[in-house]
Amino acid sequence: MKEIIIDKNEHNQRVDRFLKKYFSNANMGFIYKMLRKKRIKLNNAKVNPEDIINEGDKIQLYLSDETIDKFIKDEKEIKSDHNLNIVYEDDNIVLINKPKGILSHAVDGNYKEKNIVDQLVSYLYSKGDYNPRLEKTFTPSICNRLDRNTSGIIIGAKNYNTLQCINRAIKSGDVKKYYKCIVKGKIKDSKSLRGFLVKNENNNKVTILQDNKDNSKEIITDIKVLKNSEDYSLLEIDLITGRTHQIRAHLSSINHPIIGDLKYGDSRVNKFFREKYELDNQYLHAYKILFNGLDESLSYLNKKEFICDIDKKLNNIEKSLFL
């Protein structure tokens, strides 16, 4: 029999979800079967899949060492590259200014390409803030994601409680994320855009509809005009719902595509900015975040605002267009 003592980084989650992370090579059918047969117990008593585990609880595994070893994933190699642009850090969070061209997290099956999650893990490991040998299931993670060619603030969580707390606040809309972008055409007034988004998994592209259709998801994108000219507008975007490519596709659907956007943009406009400014990606930057709705352990962050600088190339384009 092997016993697992639950600590703060496994606290307050369903026992089946903990076990799926602990036995990452096992399927849920195996886990449910072991729970039914009482081969896995919580505090020496029968446990249901939906029961919540808390710090100090003990899980008993009445399984052979061979079975346990077979289903526990090999410890992932920690890469040494952690060249992060850190905006803010404390005992619970790390705010990172992600540059364009970097993935937020590894793509399934491809662990070689540079990404923010691996860099965060490497950074915290090098500082001594994370030791994988002392953790049962938790790995430092991020709470929000940005497209590869979108730059800006990403929230890194150093512990499981922080990850849970911030994810809840994001889901409820209490954490406000603001973006800057430059679009084709003159937008005179600030407005709230509403529509329905459908994703095509085959080409990783989305379509915006005005009416609700099967498999569509409602989207809301609030835009505030910061500056404009006859040809372009600088906008602040308040992302009310966070769907795949929402900002880019929503603005394109009203004939104001983001400059430099190769997927949803205007090819003629993109060519102009590529030749004049060497812009080879969308001018979209997650520049500001405002925390609210965080519980006691993170309440010190409530009402705090953090801003991360835009890179030099994008800043020069903004100055050139809006003198």
Secondary structure as GFF3:
##gff-version 3
##sequence-region A 1 323
A	DSSP	beta_strand	2	5	.	.	.	ID=ss1
A	DSSP	beta_strand	13	14	.	.	.	ID=ss2
A	DSSP	alpha_helix	15	22	.	.	.	ID=ss3
A	DSSP	alpha_helix	28	36	.	.	.	ID=ss4
A	DSSP	beta_strand	40	42	.	.	.	ID=ss5
A	DSSP	beta_strand	52	53	.	.	.	ID=ss6
A	DSSP	beta_strand	58	61	.	.	.	ID=ss7
A	DSSP	alpha_helix	65	71	.	.	.	ID=ss8
A	DSSP	beta_strand	86	89	.	.	.	ID=ss9
A	DSSP	beta_strand	93	98	.	.	.	ID=ss10
A	DSSP	alpha_helix	116	127	.	.	.	ID=ss11
A	DSSP	three_ten_helix	132	134	.	.	.	ID=ss12
A	DSSP	beta_strand	141	142	.	.	.	ID=ss13
A	DSSP	beta_strand	151	157	.	.	.	ID=ss14
A	DSSP	alpha_helix	160	171	.	.	.	ID=ss15
A	DSSP	beta_strand	176	184	.	.	.	ID=ss16
A	DSSP	beta_strand	191	200	.	.	.	ID=ss17
A	DSSP	beta_strand	205	209	.	.	.	ID=ss18
A	DSSP	beta_strand	217	228	.	.	.	ID=ss19
A	DSSP	beta_strand	232	239	.	.	.	ID=ss20
A	DSSP	alpha_helix	246	253	.	.	.	ID=ss21
A	DSSP	alpha_helix	267	277	.	.	.	ID=ss22
A	DSSP	beta_strand	284	290	.	.	.	ID=ss23
A	DSSP	three_ten_helix	296	301	.	.	.	ID=ss24
A	DSSP	beta_strand	305	307	.	.	.	ID=ss25
A	DSSP	alpha_helix	312	321	.	.	.	ID=ss26
###
